């Protein structure tokens, strides 16, 4: 009988697959090739070059002039994309690379981290109400995160995290992992918010909310819009109301109107009056005017004060993006009558629209690298953490700059659009696989107990097989 080819065991993640000859492991990242465990994807190197036809990666400058970074990089930067992992983490990192930059010996330690403790922070530029704060966000019916706070002109989502990846049902973990991977690799994902909107989100692209593509991020809150454009309305209109779910602005009462000697109009608003010309809670949140549920803005007005208002008073009502606007004049009974918008005011509405930035979806990958992968860098892992906090070691992800949070551990964030294409992977544990690099002077690496016997020159790495070079 023919003997079956032996399986080999992959130790690149906790799944520990047995892989037959010519087959892939569960992650589609490692294969059995001739009895040798082989990383399938090429190892990505970033190179300073402007060769014709080269792909420019936007997150690092092509110039060789010093750009203010504490740690410089060599001509060729070895990323962790395709480098492999160090599981189990008593092993040194897959690549510990020495190079020389401006006469200084440097070391870059490269590994693909397996992150169960990870998630995405998603910023969606819109005034529209996506759902109540803390409302579940679902993909394929499974909860993968929740709505967080609304920031200036944006709604925030928190997706992933260890509780959804490993703390719920097997299906919840699988769907969460697939959803995070989709967004991290800059592909579109459809999600729904309980009690709120349905969304299609993609890093660097306009969000699609309830089937409608968002075009503009608001210029500011209602009060800020009054401050920005008050002078441009002077003499063209008697009163302006900028409708906003958070802070609705009223020109005649606002400090900007006072400085310009705008006459009192007798306007009376519903909602909670804050400081002069600023009103909270004029309506419920929604997808209408200024992120409210309004379709008719007049519903937030009480009757005008007859002691101050006058027939013919000109009133402009506009949203914070200029998407909604209406012009009224008061009749003899001091009731607003909708009238065609004068061309001069059309210019001011267009100016609001012009000052709105394009609405985008921003996706930040966030993970804690304070665990055992540090053992692949040094035999005393806390030394690496301290070096990062002291800014002696620079943390990057696929060559992209990271923000490292203060406090314990190495908790970092990176803009997924700053990484090369398909930089993220996954394993069925479930967990995401993300590149991470630590760069420091060689002397510092030796001082923190680094694996000096594993150093390879950058030229040796460049000559190795299965390398993919990307211009930067």
C-alpha positions in Angstrom: 0.0 0.0 0.0 1.1 3.6 -0.7 2.0 5.4 2.4 0.0 8.5 3.0 2.2 11.6 3.2 2.7 12.8 6.8 0.8 15.7 8.2 2.8 18.5 9.8 1.7 20.5 12.8 1.5 24.3 12.5 2.4 26.2 15.7 1.7 29.7 14.3 -1.4 30.1 16.4 -3.3 28.3 19.2 -5.4 26.3 16.8 -2.4 24.0 16.1 -3.6 22.7 12.7 -2.4 19.3 11.3 -1.8 20.1 7.6 -1.5 17.5 4.8 1.0 17.9 2.0 -0.2 20.7 -0.4 -3.0 21.8 1.9 -3.5 25.1 3.8 -4.2 25.5 7.5 -7.5 26.9 8.8 -6.2 30.5 8.5 -5.2 30.2 4.8 -1.9 31.7 5.8 0.3 28.6 6.3 0.7 25.5 4.1 2.5 22.2 4.0 4.9 22.4 1.1 7.1 19.3 0.8 6.8 18.6 4.5 7.8 22.1 5.4 5.5 24.6 7.1 5.5 27.6 4.7 4.0 31.1 5.1 1.8 31.5 1.9 1.7 35.3 1.6 4.8 37.2 0.6 6.7 39.2 3.2 6.2 43.0 2.5 9.1 45.4 2.4 8.7 49.2 2.1 11.2 51.0 0.0 12.1 54.6 -0.5 11.8 54.8 -4.3 9.9 56.7 -7.0 10.3 54.3 -9.8 7.9 54.7 -12.7 4.8 52.7 -12.1 5.5 52.1 -8.4 2.7 52.2 -5.9 3.1 55.1 -3.5 2.1 54.3 0.1 0.9 57.6 1.5 1.7 57.2 5.1 5.5 57.9 4.8 7.2 60.7 2.9 9.5 60.0 -0.1 11.9 62.7 1.0 15.0 61.8 2.9 15.0 65.0 4.9 14.6 64.6 8.6 10.8 64.8 9.4 10.9 65.1 13.1 10.6 61.5 14.0 12.5 60.3 17.1 13.5 57.1 15.2 14.6 57.1 11.6 14.2 54.2 9.2 16.5 52.8 6.6 16.0 52.9 2.8 14.2 49.5 3.1 11.8 49.0 6.0 11.0 45.5 6.9 7.3 45.3 7.8 5.6 42.5 9.8 3.1 41.9 6.9 3.7 38.3 5.9 6.5 37.8 8.4 4.8 35.2 10.4 4.2 34.9 14.2 6.1 33.8 17.3 3.5 31.5 18.8 4.3 30.0 21.2 6.0 33.1 22.4 9.1 31.7 24.0 10.6 31.9 20.4 12.3 35.1 19.2 10.3 37.2 16.7 10.4 36.0 13.0 12.6 38.9 11.9 15.1 40.9 14.0 16.7 43.1 11.5 19.8 45.3 11.8 20.4 48.3 9.6 22.3 51.6 9.6 20.6 55.0 9.5 22.7 58.2 9.3 25.6 56.3 10.9 23.5 54.9 13.7 23.0 51.2 14.1 19.3 50.4 14.3 17.2 47.3 15.0 13.6 46.6 13.8 11.9 43.6 15.5 9.0 42.3 13.3 6.1 40.0 14.1 2.5 39.4 13.2 0.6 39.6 16.5 -2.4 37.3 17.2 -4.9 39.6 18.9 -8.0 38.5 20.7 -7.8 41.7 22.7 -8.5 44.0 19.8 -11.2 46.0 18.1 -12.1 48.9 15.8 -13.0 52.5 16.6 -15.2 53.7 13.8 -15.9 57.4 13.2 -18.8 58.1 10.9 -19.1 61.7 9.7 -22.8 62.4 9.8 -25.4 64.5 11.7 -28.0 61.7 11.2 -29.0 59.8 14.3 -27.6 56.2 14.0 -29.1 54.9 17.2 -29.2 55.4 20.9 -25.9 55.5 22.8 -24.8 51.9 23.8 -27.3 50.4 21.3 -26.0 47.1 19.9 -24.4 47.1 16.4 -25.0 43.9 14.5 -23.6 42.1 11.5 -25.5 39.1 10.2 -27.8 39.4 13.2 -24.9 39.0 15.7 -23.8 41.8 18.0 -20.3 42.9 17.1 -20.2 46.1 19.1 -22.2 49.2 20.1 -22.8 52.9 19.5 -20.7 55.1 21.7 -20.6 58.9 22.1 -21.4 61.5 19.4 -18.5 63.8 18.8 -18.3 67.0 16.7 -20.1 66.2 13.5 -19.5 62.4 13.8 -21.0 59.3 15.3 -18.7 56.8 16.9 -19.0 53.0 17.0 -16.9 50.6 19.1 -16.6 47.2 17.3 -15.0 44.0 18.4 -13.2 43.5 21.7 -12.5 40.3 23.6 -16.1 40.0 24.9 -17.5 39.7 21.4 -14.6 37.7 20.0 -14.4 35.1 22.7 -17.0 35.8 25.4 -20.2 35.1 23.5 -21.4 32.3 21.3 -19.2 30.6 18.7 -21.2 32.3 15.9 -20.9 35.7 17.5 -17.1 35.3 17.8 -16.8 34.1 14.1 -19.0 36.9 12.8 -17.2 39.5 14.9 -13.8 38.3 13.6 -15.0 38.3 10.0 -16.5 41.8 10.3 -13.3 43.3 11.9 -11.2 41.7 9.2 -13.4 43.1 6.5 -13.2 46.7 7.8 -9.5 46.5 8.8 -8.7 45.5 5.2 -10.7 48.5 3.9 -13.6 46.6 2.5 -17.3 47.5 2.9 -19.4 46.0 5.7 -23.2 46.2 6.2 -24.3 46.7 9.8 -27.5 47.6 11.6 -28.1 49.4 14.9 -30.8 48.3 17.2 -33.5 50.9 17.2 -31.6 52.9 14.6 -30.1 52.9 11.2 -28.8 50.4 8.7 -25.3 51.3 7.5 -22.7 50.4 4.9 -19.3 51.5 6.2 -15.9 51.3 4.5 -12.7 53.0 5.7 -12.0 56.1 3.7 -15.3 56.1 1.9 -18.6 58.0 2.5 -21.0 56.1 4.8 -24.3 54.9 3.4 -27.1 55.4 5.9 -30.5 53.8 5.3 -29.6 53.4 1.6 -28.5 57.1 1.2 -24.8 58.0 0.7 -23.8 60.8 3.1 -22.1 63.7 1.3 -21.1 66.2 3.9 -19.8 66.5 7.5 -21.5 69.4 9.2 -19.6 72.7 9.2 -20.2 73.0 13.0 -23.0 73.0 15.5 -25.8 75.5 15.0 -24.1 78.0 17.3 -20.7 77.7 15.5 -22.4 78.2 12.2 -24.0 81.4 13.4 -20.5 82.6 14.5 -18.9 81.7 11.2 -21.5 83.3 8.8 -23.2 86.0 10.8 -21.5 88.8 8.9 -22.4 87.3 5.6 -26.1 87.4 6.5 -26.0 91.0 7.7 -28.4 93.2 5.7 -29.8 90.2 3.7 -32.0 88.7 6.3 -33.4 89.7 9.7 -33.2 86.4 11.5 -31.4 83.1 11.0 -32.0 79.8 12.8 -29.5 77.0 12.3 -31.2 73.8 13.2 -29.0 71.2 15.0 -29.8 68.2 17.1 -27.3 69.4 19.7 -27.0 73.2 19.7 -29.5 75.2 17.6 -28.3 78.7 16.9 -30.4 81.9 16.7 -28.7 84.9 15.1 -30.5 87.8 16.8 -29.8 86.4 20.3 -26.3 85.0 19.6 -23.3 87.0 20.7 -22.2 87.3 17.0 -25.5 89.0 16.3 -25.1 91.3 19.3 -21.7 92.4 18.1 -23.2 93.2 14.7 -26.2 95.1 16.2 -28.7 92.7 14.7 -32.2 93.9 15.8 -34.3 91.9 18.2 -36.9 89.9 16.2 -39.2 88.6 18.9 -38.5 85.0 17.9 -39.3 82.4 20.5 -37.9 78.9 20.4 -38.9 75.6 21.8 -36.3 73.6 23.6 -33.9 74.3 26.5 -32.2 77.7 26.3 -28.6 77.6 27.2 -26.5 80.7 26.8 -28.0 83.5 24.6 -28.7 82.3 21.0 -28.0 78.6 21.9 -30.8 76.0 22.4 -30.6 72.4 23.3 -33.2 69.7 22.6 -35.3 71.6 20.1 -36.5 68.2 18.7 -35.8 64.5 19.0 -32.7 62.9 17.2 -33.4 61.6 13.7 -32.3 61.7 10.1 -34.0 65.0 9.2 -32.9 68.6 9.6 -29.6 68.9 11.4 -29.7 65.4 12.8 -33.2 65.9 14.2 -36.5 64.2 13.4 -37.8 67.4 11.8 -39.3 67.6 8.3 -40.9 71.0 9.0 -38.5 73.3 10.9 -41.4 75.7 11.8 -42.5 73.2 14.5 -39.6 74.3 16.7 -40.9 77.9 16.7 -43.4 79.4 19.2 -45.5 82.4 18.0 -43.4 85.6 17.5 -43.5 88.2 20.2 -45.8 90.9 18.7 -44.0 93.6 20.7 -40.7 93.1 18.7 -41.6 91.2 15.5 -43.0 93.0 12.4 -44.7 92.1 9.1 -42.2 91.4 6.4 -39.5 90.1 8.8 -37.2 87.9 6.8 -36.3 84.5 8.3 -33.8 81.9 7.1 -33.8 78.4 8.5 -31.0 76.2 7.5 -29.3 73.0 8.7 -25.7 72.6 9.8 -24.7 71.1 6.4 -26.8 73.4 4.2 -28.7 70.3 3.0 -32.0 71.6 4.3 -33.0 75.3 4.1 -36.1 77.4 3.8 -36.9 81.1 3.7 -39.9 82.8 5.2 -41.4 86.2 5.6 -43.9 87.2 8.3 -47.4 88.1 7.2 -49.6 90.7 8.9 -50.5 88.2 11.6 -46.8 87.5 12.2 -47.0 84.0 10.8 -44.1 82.8 8.7 -45.0 82.3 5.1 -42.6 80.2 3.0 -41.1 82.2 0.1 -38.6 81.5 -2.6 -35.0 81.9 -1.4 -33.4 85.1 -2.7 -30.2 84.6 -4.8 -28.1 86.5 -2.2 -29.1 84.0 0.5 -28.6 81.1 -1.8 -24.9 82.1 -1.9 -24.7 81.9 1.9 -26.3 78.5 1.9 -23.8 77.4 -0.7 -21.0 78.8 1.4 -22.2 76.6 4.3 -22.1 73.6 2.0 -18.7 74.5 0.7 -17.3 74.7 4.2 -18.5 71.2 5.0 -15.8 68.5 4.6 -16.6 65.3 2.7 -18.3 62.8 5.0 -16.0 59.8 5.5 -15.8 56.6 7.5 -12.6 56.4 9.6 -11.5 53.0 11.0 -8.9 52.7 13.6 -7.5 49.3 14.6 -6.8 49.2 18.3 -5.1 46.4 20.2 -3.1 45.6 23.3 0.4 44.4 22.5 1.3 44.2 26.2 1.1 40.4 26.2 3.4 37.6 25.4 4.5 38.7 21.9 6.9 41.0 23.8 8.9 37.8 24.7 9.7 37.5 21.0 11.4 40.9 21.3 13.3 40.5 24.6 13.7 38.0 27.4 12.5 40.7 29.9 9.3 41.9 28.3 8.6 44.8 30.7 11.8 46.4 29.4 10.2 46.8 26.0 7.1 48.3 27.5 9.2 50.9 29.3 11.2 51.7 26.2 8.1 52.4 24.2 6.7 54.6 27.0 10.0 56.5 27.1 9.8 57.1 23.3 13.1 55.2 22.8 11.3 52.5 20.8 9.0 53.4 17.9 5.9 51.2 17.3 4.6 50.9 13.8 2.0 48.6 12.1 2.9 47.6 8.5 5.2 50.7 8.5 2.3 53.0 9.5 2.7 55.3 12.5 0.8 54.2 15.6 -0.6 56.1 18.6 0.4 54.4 21.8 -1.9 55.0 24.7 -0.5 56.2 28.1 -0.9 53.8 31.0 0.0 50.2 31.3 0.9 47.9 28.5 1.4 48.7 24.8 -2.1 49.6 23.7 -1.9 51.2 20.2 -4.2 52.5 17.5 -3.5 52.8 13.8 -5.5 54.1 10.8 -6.2 51.1 8.6 -6.0 53.1 5.4 -2.4 53.9 6.2 -1.3 50.2 5.9 -0.6 48.4 2.6 -3.4 46.4 1.1 -4.7 43.3 2.9 -2.3 43.8 5.8 -4.6 42.1 8.3 -5.4 38.4 8.6 -7.3 36.2 11.1 -7.1 32.8 12.8 -10.1 30.7 13.8 -9.5 31.1 17.6 -11.1 33.6 16.7 -8.5 36.5 16.6 -7.1 39.0 14.2 -3.6 38.9 12.9 -2.0 42.3 12.7 1.5 43.4 11.8 3.6 45.2 14.5 7.1 46.4 14.4 9.4 47.8 17.1 12.3 50.0 15.9 15.1 51.3 18.2 18.9 51.9 18.3 20.9 48.7 18.4 22.5 49.7 21.7 19.1 50.1 23.3 18.0 46.7 22.0 21.0 45.1 23.6 20.3 47.0 26.9 16.7 45.8 27.2 17.7 42.1 26.8 17.0 41.7 23.1 17.7 38.5 21.2 21.0 39.7 19.8 22.0 36.2 18.5 19.0 36.4 16.1 20.0 39.6 14.3 20.0 39.5 10.6 21.2 42.3 8.3 18.6 44.1 6.1 20.5 42.9 3.0 20.1 39.3 4.1 16.4 39.8 4.5 16.1 41.5 1.1 17.7 38.6 -0.6 15.3 36.1 0.9 12.5 34.4 -1.1 8.9 35.5 -1.3 9.4 39.2 -0.8 7.0 41.8 -2.0 8.4 45.3 -2.3 6.2 48.4 -2.1 7.4 51.9 -2.8 6.8 54.5 -0.1 
